[in-house]
Amino acid sequence: MPKRRRSSPARDSDVATRLIQNDNFPFEVLSEVAEAESWRKEVYRPIYHIHKWWAQRLGSVFRAVILGAAPGRAADLMTSFYERVDLGGLVVLDPFMGSGTTVGEAAKLGCAALGRDINPVAFNTVKVALGPIDRIALDRAFRHVERAVGQELRALYRAVDSKGRPCDVLYYFWVKVVNCPACAKPVDLFSSYVFAGHAYASRFPTVHIVCPRCRDVFRGMHGDSETTCSGCQCKFDASAGPARRTTAICNHCTHEFPIARTIKARGIPPNHRLFAKLVLTADGQKEYLRATQADVEAYDNARERLPSANLVVPEGALEDGHNTKQAINYGYRQWRDFFNARQLLALGTLARAIRDLPVSPERDALALVFSGTLEFNNLFASYKGEGTGAVRHMFSHHILKPERVPIEANPWGLPQSSGSFSTLYRSRLLRALDYKDSPFEVAPEMTTVRAKSRKVFGTSKPLGSSPLHDWMPKPVAAGVYLSCGDSANTGLAPKSVDLVITDPPFFDNVHYSELADFFFSWQRHLVPTPVSLATTRHEAEVQDKNADAFASKLTRVLAECCRVLVEDGLLVFSYHHSRDDGWVSLARAIADAGFSVIQAHPVKAEMSVAAPKVQATDPIDIDILLVCQKMHRDRRPKRTSAEAIRVAEAGARLRRDRFLSRGRALSRNDAKVLLFSRLLVELSAGRNAGETVHQFGAVLPTLQASVDALHRDQVKAENSPRTKLPQLSLDLSHRERVS
């Protein structure tokens, strides 16, 4: 192990040569690598996707950030990106660890990688993902669970096909039922009677429809405005069910009533009706069928077994919150309400089998796979159709949104299943172990037809060889150090960290603990955590609807980062926000913690087709990498507000044009994020904390015309054709393997 480097004034020259502080940091090229990763994150960075976490950032970006922020590495970044680099002796801290992206990337580069998070679900996830797992012992544990309960679970999902032959059920289809306030008769909350189709409807136009009169299931064609039931000959518009956005029209008395208000008045979750199933026949064919009386009786049998079964079941009640209020309004008050009786029986049986395994990292790994299975097996999951992962998981909207037509999947699963325990074991956990043994980077290659990507191996040391250390005041050895707790009080020694690299929460977006409690209600029985908790909510969590309260909480953590950071260390974190108060609260936290923003680089953010982006009218597609140093070390001259605006506008245009040269256009909110970040850089120079925040907050409302101009004047992407990545056309033949 190289000798630990110490902070000293002589290293000022090192700081000046750090690439991430310079304008030529290649964010536009890095964004193309990030874009390639974003489309298959679970394939290109599987160690961060063993379990659900929210607002995950891209591993390629954080690898580049560490390389660009490391002292004395001002060489071409994208060349180093695909080389095996050893940063032994460098200590990197992430106080908002989340899924462990910073920690994993730092460990791959030979650093002492420190990760801390206040949420035990995040801690449990990273501990499994980056900790030691014996493949032989893991396989033995999985086979033991399979022998113990696999057959029992599969038996819960058996039926007969259209020819009366026994078969496995892949999915059962349910619909929420609400009694009409006027006539008291039940109303199925279908928004469309088409309940199954194909992701590529132009090539596979067949859809499956349920008849509103006889309840038979039959085939139709995508886009048909009128259809006829093959059973009762009823003619109807299959695309128009009783549920119309927020209201429903009773098909008995035609009374229109508000759905949410009607359900809330009842005080308990709505009833559900089983109406269809997708089975796998003995000869391997998929078949959509109407639910039969035998199917209903099989469910009733599972419900009757539930009270006397020896199970692990979720505990705890939902607390009111930004992300839980919608579920509470639908009558979901306990976490166990999120599952029907058969799901509780199957999942509780599986959880018991995992809990009863001997305590080991392998048991924790299977518990984490089980926890991930919950995301796809509950009453908030729905059917996406064929041609892609069939089950739309419950967090596709980042809120606890009740599903009117939920899907009940087979929790143990078959090879053809989506989101089952057996399939996630292979697709998530085993894939992550493969990556740990042989990490790789993704290299995009532009062709005249379409974008392609390849895996470049030999770029990092195996993560499986990185030791998992106990948390300590002065980490020096390479490896991973994890801790669960308030990051405003880390217990680290002063000036013991070289770099702080993180992705902090947004104050008014996803409230992690409110969502993580869904998993924790099960995990608390399966995975040992550092503290005994009934909920993951914590008063010190950096999350708040109030901008001032959020700024205060974030200040506490950043002030701790300033304390543990060496004098010439850097704080680098990703951020974006569409609202002025989001930026002002951030500026206050940075300045009050003792930091100055010295550079800002735009970079490709998360996947472009994520639901929150697709549904936004003006989505943000870039993150800003904000580079900060201790305020007393910022010796840049002070600018007037007018000068700062002028320089910020020029800097934003330059970065916009660099993006455009690669064929990437920016939305108006992207332009806003770009300009605001540049202004924060310029107004941080030569000012104390109070001056920076006051000037920044005063200037932002005057910038709307500048934002409009920055967006309006950009050259359209189609007029700036993409070019090849010169850094990626290097001879890679000396790498271990390229696939």
PEWO-V212063 format. One line per field, one symbol per residue. psi: psi as a letter, one per 40 degrees, with the letter a starting at -180 (. if undefined). A space follows every 50 residues. Layout:
psi->???
//
This chain:
psi->hihhiiiideedddddehdeeieehgdddddddddddddfdedegddefd ihiifhihddddddddddehiegeihdedddeihhhfhehhhhhegdbef ddddddddeeihhhhhiehddddddddddeihhhdddddddddddddded dddddefiaiaeeehiiihdiihihihhhhddeeiihhfhdiehehaidg dddgehihihhecefihiiahhehdiihhedeehhiheegadhgbeiihh edeehhihddddddddeiiiiihheiihihideeiihhiihidddddddd dddddddeigihiiiiihiiideedddddeehdideeeiidddddddddd dddddeiihidddddddddddddddegieeiihdaieahdhhiefdeeig hhhdgihhihddiideihfidddddddddddddddddgiiihhihhiedi hiiihhieeiihdeehihiihidghdiiahhiihaheegdeiiifehdhh higiihdfbhgddddddddddddeedhhidihieieihdehghidhdddd dddddddddddddehideiihhiiiiieidddddddddddddeeihheih hiihaahdeiddddeidgiheiihhhhiihdeeheiihiidddddddddd ddddddddddeeehiiidddddddddddddddedheiidddddddddddd eeedddddddddeihideegiiiihddeeihedeidih.
//
